Amino acid sequence: MGGVPSTICGTRIDGGVVRSLFPSVRGLREFSRVDANRATSAPCLLLSGRDPVLELNFYWTVEAPDVTHFAESRELLLRIEQLRNVDKTSAVGNNGGISTAPCNFRGKNYFTLTFRLPQLSPADPTHRKDIEKFMRAYFPATVRTLGCERTSPSPQT
């Protein structure tokens, strides 16, 4: 996939939004286990050689997740550090972010996307604005790609 990708994990994205996230964009390739036809949690990575430079994880759940717990989870290996701009649906940190939205699909009610840049120091806030800009562009585009725009959770029985 050399150069700045125009599509990441099935979602079209402006190259300018992506360019600021990576120190080098040469030799990027995608590895994805995401299947848009199944509500199965899965990773999608952008690799430079063997090294991951962007880690996206797609999750579908019945109940709305606790965004802060999800982002800071050591069990999920997210470790998004120094969270800011936290609300019930999103959070941005020094090395990644998380957003969730209603998405009624295959028995699940919510779609959650986590995003992490493993090459960034969790203590360095330098790229926080770039991370927020990426999430503000990529998450809504992914929600549209998945067809979740106008869905709401199913009532619990």
MARBA-3410 file (N, C-alpha, C, O; in Angstrom, 1 decimal):
157
0.8,-1.2,0.0,0.0,0.0,0.0,0.9,1.2,0.0,0.4,2.1,0.7 ~ 1.9,1.5,-0.5,2.8,2.6,-0.3,2.1,4.0,-0.2,1.0,4.1,-0.8 ~ 2.8,4.9,0.4,2.2,6.3,0.5,1.1,6.4,1.6,0.9,5.5,2.3 ~ 0.5,7.5,1.5,-0.6,7.8,2.5,-1.9,7.1,2.0,-2.3,7.3,0.8 ~ -2.5,6.2,2.8,-3.6,5.5,2.3,-4.9,6.4,2.2,-5.1,7.3,3.0
-5.7,6.1,1.2,-7.0,6.8,1.1,-8.1,6.0,1.7,-9.2,6.6,2.0 ~ -7.9,4.8,2.0,-8.8,3.9,2.7,-8.1,3.1,3.8,-7.1,2.5,3.5 ~ -8.7,3.2,5.0,-8.1,2.4,6.1,-9.2,1.5,6.7,-10.2,2.0,7.1 ~ -8.9,0.2,6.6,-9.8,-0.7,7.2,-11.3,-0.6,6.7,-12.2,-0.7,7.4 ~ -11.3,-0.4,5.3,-12.6,-0.3,4.7,-13.3,1.1,4.7,-14.4,1.3,4.1
-12.7,2.1,5.3,-13.3,3.4,5.4,-12.4,4.4,4.6,-11.2,4.5,4.9 ~ -13.0,5.2,3.7,-12.3,6.2,3.0,-12.0,7.4,3.9,-12.8,7.8,4.8 ~ -10.7,7.9,3.8,-10.3,9.0,4.7,-9.4,9.9,3.9,-8.6,9.5,3.1 ~ -9.4,11.2,4.2,-8.6,12.2,3.6,-7.1,11.9,4.0,-6.8,11.8,5.2 ~ -6.3,11.9,3.0,-4.8,11.6,3.3,-4.2,12.7,4.2,-3.3,12.3,4.9
-4.7,13.9,4.1,-4.1,14.9,5.0,-4.4,14.6,6.5,-3.5,15.0,7.3 ~ -5.5,14.0,6.8,-5.8,13.6,8.2,-4.8,12.5,8.7,-4.4,12.5,9.8 ~ -4.5,11.6,7.7,-3.6,10.5,8.1,-2.2,10.9,8.1,-1.4,10.4,9.0 ~ -1.7,11.7,7.2,-0.3,12.1,7.1,0.3,12.6,8.4,1.5,12.2,8.6 ~ -0.3,13.3,9.1,0.2,13.9,10.4,0.5,12.9,11.5,1.2,13.1,12.4
-0.2,11.7,11.3,0.0,10.7,12.4,1.2,9.8,12.3,1.7,9.3,13.3 ~ 1.8,9.7,11.1,2.9,8.8,10.9,4.2,9.6,10.6,4.2,10.5,9.8 ~ 5.3,9.2,11.3,6.6,9.8,11.0,7.1,9.4,9.6,7.7,10.2,8.9 ~ 6.7,8.3,9.1,7.1,7.8,7.7,5.9,7.1,7.1,5.3,6.3,7.8 ~ 5.5,7.4,5.9,4.4,6.7,5.3,4.8,5.7,4.2,4.0,5.2,3.5
6.1,5.5,4.1,6.6,4.5,3.1,6.3,3.1,3.5,6.5,2.7,4.7 ~ 5.9,2.3,2.6,5.7,0.9,2.8,4.6,0.5,3.7,4.7,-0.6,4.3 ~ 3.6,1.3,3.9,2.5,0.9,4.7,1.6,-0.1,4.1,1.4,-0.1,2.9 ~ 1.2,-1.1,4.9,0.3,-2.1,4.4,-0.7,-2.4,5.5,-0.5,-2.2,6.7 ~ -1.9,-3.0,5.1,-2.9,-3.2,6.1,-3.1,-4.7,6.4,-3.0,-5.5,5.5
-3.4,-5.0,7.6,-3.7,-6.3,8.1,-5.0,-6.2,8.8,-5.1,-5.5,9.8 ~ -6.1,-6.9,8.3,-7.4,-6.7,8.9,-8.1,-8.1,9.1,-8.0,-9.0,8.3 ~ -8.7,-8.2,10.2,-9.6,-9.3,10.5,-11.1,-8.9,10.6,-12.0,-9.6,11.0 ~ -11.3,-7.6,10.3,-12.7,-7.0,10.3,-13.5,-7.6,9.2,-13.1,-7.6,8.0 ~ -14.7,-8.0,9.5,-15.7,-8.5,8.5,-16.9,-7.6,8.7,-17.7,-7.8,9.7
-17.2,-6.7,7.7,-18.3,-5.8,7.9,-19.7,-6.5,7.8,-20.7,-5.9,8.1 ~ -19.7,-7.8,7.5,-20.9,-8.6,7.5,-21.2,-9.3,8.8,-22.3,-9.9,8.9 ~ -20.3,-9.2,9.7,-20.5,-9.9,11.0,-20.2,-8.9,12.1,-19.3,-8.1,12.0 ~ -21.0,-9.0,13.2,-20.8,-8.2,14.3,-19.8,-8.9,15.3,-20.1,-9.2,16.4 ~ -18.6,-9.1,14.8,-17.5,-9.8,15.6,-16.4,-8.8,15.8,-15.9,-8.1,14.9
-16.0,-8.7,17.1,-14.9,-7.8,17.4,-13.6,-8.3,16.7,-13.3,-9.5,16.7 ~ -12.9,-7.3,16.2,-11.7,-7.7,15.4,-10.7,-6.5,15.3,-11.1,-5.3,15.3 ~ -9.4,-6.8,15.1,-8.4,-5.7,14.9,-8.2,-5.4,13.4,-8.5,-6.3,12.5 ~ -7.7,-4.3,13.1,-7.2,-3.9,11.8,-6.0,-3.0,12.1,-6.0,-2.1,12.8 ~ -4.9,-3.4,11.4,-3.6,-2.7,11.7,-3.0,-2.1,10.4,-3.2,-2.7,9.3
-2.3,-1.0,10.5,-1.5,-0.5,9.5,0.0,-0.8,9.9,0.3,-0.5,11.0 ~ 0.7,-1.5,9.0,2.1,-1.9,9.4,3.1,-1.2,8.5,2.8,-0.9,7.3 ~ 4.2,-0.8,9.0,5.4,-0.4,8.3,6.4,-1.4,8.5,7.0,-1.5,9.5 ~ 6.6,-2.2,7.4,7.5,-3.4,7.6,6.7,-4.4,8.5,5.6,-4.8,8.2 ~ 7.3,-4.8,9.6,6.7,-5.6,10.6,6.1,-4.9,11.8,5.4,-5.4,12.6
6.3,-3.6,11.8,5.9,-2.8,13.0,4.5,-2.1,12.8,4.3,-1.5,11.8 ~ 3.6,-2.3,13.8,2.4,-1.7,13.7,2.5,-0.2,13.9,3.2,0.2,14.9 ~ 1.9,0.7,13.1,2.0,2.1,13.3,0.6,2.7,13.6,0.5,3.8,14.1 ~ -0.4,1.9,13.4,-1.8,2.2,13.7,-2.6,1.0,14.0,-2.6,0.0,13.3 ~ -3.2,1.0,15.2,-4.0,-0.2,15.7,-5.4,0.3,15.8,-5.7,1.1,16.7
-6.3,-0.3,15.1,-7.7,0.0,15.2,-8.4,-1.3,15.7,-8.0,-2.4,15.2 ~ -9.3,-1.2,16.6,-10.1,-2.4,17.0,-11.6,-2.0,16.9,-12.0,-1.0,17.4 ~ -12.3,-2.9,16.3,-13.7,-2.7,16.0,-14.4,-3.7,17.0,-14.2,-4.9,17.1 ~ -15.4,-3.1,17.8,-16.1,-3.9,18.8,-17.6,-3.6,18.6,-18.0,-2.5,18.3 ~ -18.4,-4.7,18.8,-19.9,-4.6,18.8,-20.3,-5.2,20.1,-19.9,-6.2,20.5
-21.2,-4.4,20.8,-21.7,-4.9,22.1,-23.2,-4.7,22.2,-23.8,-3.9,21.5 ~ -23.8,-5.4,23.2,-25.2,-5.2,23.4,-25.5,-4.0,24.2,-26.4,-3.2,23.9 ~ -24.6,-3.7,25.2,-24.8,-2.5,26.1,-23.7,-1.5,25.8,-22.7,-1.8,25.3 ~ -24.1,-0.2,26.0,-23.1,0.8,25.8,-21.9,0.6,26.7,-22.0,0.4,27.9 ~ -20.7,0.7,26.1,-19.5,0.5,27.0,-19.2,1.7,27.8,-19.5,2.9,27.5
-18.5,1.5,28.9,-17.9,2.6,29.7,-16.6,3.0,29.0,-15.6,2.3,29.1 ~ -16.7,4.2,28.3,-15.6,4.6,27.5,-14.3,4.7,28.2,-13.2,4.3,27.7 ~ -14.3,5.3,29.4,-13.0,5.5,30.2,-12.5,4.1,30.6,-11.3,3.9,30.4 ~ -13.3,3.2,31.1,-12.8,1.9,31.5,-12.2,1.2,30.2,-11.2,0.6,30.3 ~ -12.9,1.3,29.1,-12.5,0.6,27.9,-11.2,1.1,27.4,-10.3,0.3,27.1
-11.0,2.4,27.4,-9.8,3.0,27.0,-8.6,2.7,27.8,-7.5,2.5,27.3 ~ -8.8,2.7,29.1,-7.7,2.5,30.0,-7.4,1.0,30.3,-6.5,0.7,31.1 ~ -8.2,0.1,29.8,-8.2,-1.3,30.1,-6.8,-1.9,29.8,-6.3,-1.9,28.6 ~ -6.2,-2.5,30.8,-5.0,-3.3,30.6,-5.3,-4.6,30.0,-4.5,-5.2,29.2 ~ -6.4,-5.2,30.3,-6.8,-6.5,29.8,-7.0,-6.5,28.3,-6.7,-7.4,27.6
-7.5,-5.4,27.8,-7.7,-5.2,26.3,-6.5,-4.7,25.6,-6.5,-4.6,24.4 ~ -5.4,-4.4,26.4,-4.2,-3.9,25.8,-4.3,-2.6,25.1,-3.5,-2.3,24.2 ~ -5.3,-1.8,25.5,-5.4,-0.5,24.8,-4.5,0.5,25.4,-3.7,1.1,24.6 ~ -4.5,0.6,26.7,-3.6,1.5,27.4,-3.5,2.9,26.7,-2.4,3.5,26.5 ~ -4.6,3.5,26.4,-4.7,4.9,25.9,-4.4,5.8,27.1,-5.2,5.8,28.1
-3.4,6.5,27.1,-2.9,7.3,28.3,-3.3,8.7,28.2,-3.5,9.3,27.1 ~ -3.4,9.3,29.4,-3.7,10.8,29.5,-5.0,11.2,28.8,-4.9,12.1,27.9 ~ -6.1,10.5,29.2,-7.3,10.8,28.5,-7.8,12.3,28.7,-7.6,12.8,29.8 ~ -8.3,12.9,27.7,-8.9,14.2,27.7,-10.2,14.2,26.9,-10.5,13.2,26.2 ~ -10.9,15.2,27.0,-12.2,15.3,26.2,-13.0,14.1,26.3,-13.6,13.6,25.4
-13.2,13.6,27.6,-13.9,12.4,27.8,-15.4,12.8,28.0,-15.8,13.7,28.8 ~ -16.3,12.0,27.3,-17.7,12.1,27.6,-18.2,10.6,27.5,-17.4,9.7,27.5 ~ -19.5,10.4,27.4,-20.1,9.1,27.4,-19.8,8.4,26.1,-19.9,7.1,26.0 ~ -19.4,9.1,25.0,-19.3,8.4,23.7,-17.8,8.5,23.2,-17.6,7.8,22.2 ~ -16.9,9.3,23.8,-15.6,9.3,23.2,-14.6,9.8,24.2,-14.9,10.5,25.2
-13.3,9.5,23.9,-12.2,10.0,24.7,-11.0,10.0,23.8,-10.8,9.2,22.9 ~ -10.1,11.0,24.0,-8.8,11.1,23.3,-7.7,11.2,24.3,-7.8,11.8,25.3 ~ -6.6,10.4,24.0,-5.5,10.4,24.8,-4.2,10.8,24.0,-4.3,11.2,22.9 ~ -3.1,10.7,24.7,-1.8,11.1,24.0,-1.4,10.1,22.9,-0.7,10.4,22.0 ~ -1.9,8.9,23.0,-1.5,7.8,22.0,-2.7,7.1,21.4,-2.5,6.1,20.8
-3.9,7.7,21.5,-5.0,7.0,20.8,-6.3,7.6,21.3,-6.4,8.6,22.0 ~ -7.4,6.9,20.9,-8.7,7.4,21.3,-9.7,6.3,21.1,-9.4,5.2,20.7 ~ -10.9,6.6,21.6,-12.0,5.7,21.5,-13.3,6.4,21.3,-13.5,7.5,21.8 ~ -14.2,5.8,20.5,-15.6,6.4,20.3,-16.5,5.3,20.2,-16.2,4.2,19.7 ~ -17.8,5.5,20.6,-18.8,4.5,20.5,-20.1,5.2,20.0,-20.3,6.4,20.2
-21.0,4.5,19.3,-22.2,5.0,18.8,-23.2,3.8,18.7,-22.9,2.7,18.6 ~ -24.5,4.2,18.8,-25.6,3.2,18.6,-25.4,2.6,17.2,-25.2,3.3,16.3 ~ -25.6,1.3,17.2,-25.5,0.6,15.9,-26.2,-0.8,16.0,-25.6,-1.7,16.6 ~ -27.4,-0.8,15.6,-28.2,-2.1,15.7,-27.8,-3.0,14.6,-28.2,-2.8,13.4 ~ -27.0,-4.0,14.9,-26.5,-4.9,13.8,-26.3,-6.3,14.4,-25.6,-6.5,15.3
-27.0,-7.3,13.8,-26.8,-8.7,14.1,-26.9,-9.0,15.6,-26.1,-9.7,16.2 ~ -27.9,-8.4,16.3,-28.1,-8.6,17.7,-27.3,-7.8,18.6,-27.4,-7.9,19.8 ~ -26.4,-6.9,18.1,-25.6,-6.0,18.9,-26.2,-4.6,18.8,-26.8,-4.2,17.7 ~ -26.1,-3.8,19.8,-26.7,-2.4,19.8,-25.7,-1.3,19.7,-26.1,-0.1,19.4 ~ -24.4,-1.5,19.9,-23.4,-0.5,19.9,-22.1,-0.9,19.1,-21.7,-2.0,19.2
-21.6,0.1,18.4,-20.3,-0.1,17.7,-19.3,0.8,18.5,-19.6,1.9,18.7 ~ -18.1,0.2,18.8,-17.1,1.0,19.4,-15.8,0.8,18.6,-15.5,-0.3,18.2 ~ -15.1,1.9,18.4,-13.8,1.9,17.7,-12.7,2.4,18.7,-12.9,3.5,19.2 ~ -11.7,1.6,18.8,-10.5,2.1,19.5,-9.4,2.3,18.5,-9.3,1.6,17.5 ~ -8.5,3.2,18.8,-7.5,3.6,17.9,-6.2,3.9,18.8,-6.3,4.6,19.7
-5.1,3.3,18.4,-3.9,3.5,19.1,-2.7,3.6,18.2,-2.6,2.9,17.2 ~ -1.8,4.5,18.5,-0.5,4.7,17.8,0.6,4.2,18.6,1.1,4.9,19.5 ~ 1.0,2.9,18.5,1.9,2.3,19.4,3.3,2.9,19.4,4.1,2.7,20.4 ~ 3.7,3.6,18.3,5.0,4.2,18.3,5.1,5.5,19.1,6.2,6.0,19.3 ~ 4.0,6.1,19.5,4.0,7.3,20.3,4.2,7.0,21.8,3.7,6.0,22.3
4.9,7.9,22.4,5.1,7.8,23.9,3.8,8.2,24.6,3.3,9.3,24.3 ~ 3.3,7.4,25.5,2.0,7.8,26.2,2.2,9.0,27.0,1.1,9.6,27.4 ~ 3.4,9.4,27.3,3.6,10.6,28.1,3.7,11.9,27.3,3.7,13.0,27.9 ~ 3.8,11.8,26.0,4.0,12.9,25.1,2.7,13.4,24.5,2.1,12.7,23.7 ~ 2.2,14.6,24.8,1.0,15.1,24.3,1.1,15.8,22.9,0.1,16.3,22.4
2.3,15.7,22.2,2.5,16.4,21.0,1.5,16.1,19.9,1.1,17.0,19.2 ~ 1.0,14.9,19.8,0.1,14.5,18.7,-1.3,14.5,19.0,-2.2,14.0,18.3 ~ -1.7,15.0,20.2,-3.1,14.9,20.7,-4.0,15.5,19.7,-5.1,15.0,19.4 ~ -3.7,16.7,19.2,-4.6,17.4,18.2,-4.8,16.6,16.9,-5.9,16.5,16.3 ~ -3.7,15.9,16.5,-3.7,15.1,15.3,-4.6,13.9,15.5,-5.4,13.5,14.7
-4.5,13.3,16.7,-5.3,12.1,17.1,-6.8,12.5,17.1,-7.6,11.8,16.6 ~ -7.1,13.7,17.7,-8.5,14.1,17.8,-9.0,14.4,16.4,-10.2,14.0,16.1 ~ -8.2,15.0,15.6,-8.6,15.3,14.2,-8.9,14.0,13.4,-9.9,13.9,12.7 ~ -8.0,13.0,13.6,-8.3,11.7,12.9,-9.6,11.1,13.4,-10.4,10.6,12.6 ~ -9.8,11.0,14.7,-11.0,10.4,15.3,-12.2,11.2,14.8,-13.3,10.5,14.5
-12.2,12.5,14.8,-13.4,13.3,14.4,-13.7,13.0,12.9,-14.9,13.1,12.5 ~ -12.7,12.6,12.1,-13.0,12.3,10.7,-13.3,10.8,10.5,-14.2,10.5,9.8 ~ -12.4,10.0,11.1,-12.5,8.5,10.8,-13.7,7.9,11.4,-14.4,7.0,10.8 ~ -14.0,8.2,12.7,-15.1,7.5,13.3,-16.5,7.7,12.6,-17.1,6.7,12.3 ~ -16.9,8.9,12.4,-18.2,9.1,11.7,-18.2,8.5,10.3,-19.2,7.9,9.9
-17.0,8.5,9.6,-17.0,7.9,8.3,-17.1,6.4,8.4,-17.8,5.7,7.6 ~ -16.6,5.8,9.4,-16.7,4.3,9.7,-18.1,4.0,10.0,-18.7,3.0,9.6 ~ -18.8,4.8,10.9,-20.2,4.6,11.2,-21.0,4.6,10.0,-21.9,3.8,9.8 ~ -20.8,5.6,9.1,-21.5,5.6,7.8,-21.3,4.4,7.0,-22.2,3.8,6.4 ~ -20.0,4.0,6.9,-19.6,2.8,6.1,-20.3,1.6,6.6,-20.7,0.7,5.8
-20.5,1.5,7.9,-21.2,0.3,8.5,-22.7,0.4,8.4,-23.4,-0.6,8.7 ~ -23.2,1.6,8.0,-24.6,1.7,8.0,-25.3,2.0,9.3,-26.5,1.7,9.5 ~ -24.6,2.5,10.3,-25.1,2.7,11.6,-25.6,4.1,11.9,-26.1,4.4,13.0 ~ -25.6,5.0,10.9,-25.9,6.4,11.1,-27.2,6.7,11.8,-27.3,7.5,12.8 ~ -28.3,6.0,11.4,-29.6,6.3,12.0,-30.2,5.2,12.8,-31.4,5.0,12.8
-29.3,4.4,13.5,-29.8,3.3,14.3,-29.9,3.7,15.7,-29.1,4.6,16.1 ~ -30.7,3.0,16.5,-30.7,3.2,17.9,-30.7,1.8,18.6,-31.2,0.9,17.9 ~ -30.3,1.8,19.8,-30.3,0.5,20.5,-31.7,-0.2,20.5,-32.7,0.5,20.7 ~ -31.7,-1.5,20.4,-32.9,-2.3,20.5,-33.3,-2.3,22.0,-32.5,-2.3,22.9 ~ -34.6,-2.3,22.3,-35.0,-2.4,23.7,-34.6,-3.7,24.3,-34.6,-4.8,23.6
-34.2,-3.7,25.5,-33.7,-4.9,26.2,-35.0,-5.7,26.6,-36.0,-5.1,27.1 ~ -35.0,-7.0,26.4,-36.1,-7.8,26.8,-35.8,-8.6,28.0,-36.6,-9.4,28.5
END
